[in-house]
C-alpha cells in the first residue's frame, strides 16, 4: 500500500523490461475502485482508451519509450471507503509503428468492420 493524503498528487511510473529495445509502452486505461478485486461495480475512470477522464490526471514526458509517467490527485469514494485501488491497462507496441495503438492517443470509440 501507498499512503497519501486527500488531494495529494500521486506520481506513478510504468517500466517495460525487455531485451527487445524497439518497444514502447502506452497507458491506455486506469480505473480506480474501493474494492481490491472488483473494478466493475463502483469505479472511477482516470483515463479510458487513452482519453483523460479525470481533470487532475497528467501524463509526463519520459526520455525512454519503455517508460510511462503520470500523476493524479488522490481522492476518496464519497469518504465511505478507507482505500482506493488502481488497475491500469497498458499497451506495448513497436517503436515508430505509427499505425499501432500507442500512437493513436485518445480513441473515443472503435471502428467496426463493414
Secondary structure, 3 states (H helix, E strand, C coil): CCCCCCCCEEEEEEECCCCCCCEEEEEEEEEEECCCCCCCCCEEEEEECCEECCCCCEEECCCCCCEEEEEEECCCCCCCCCCCEEEEEEEEEECCCCCCHHHCCCCCCCCCCC
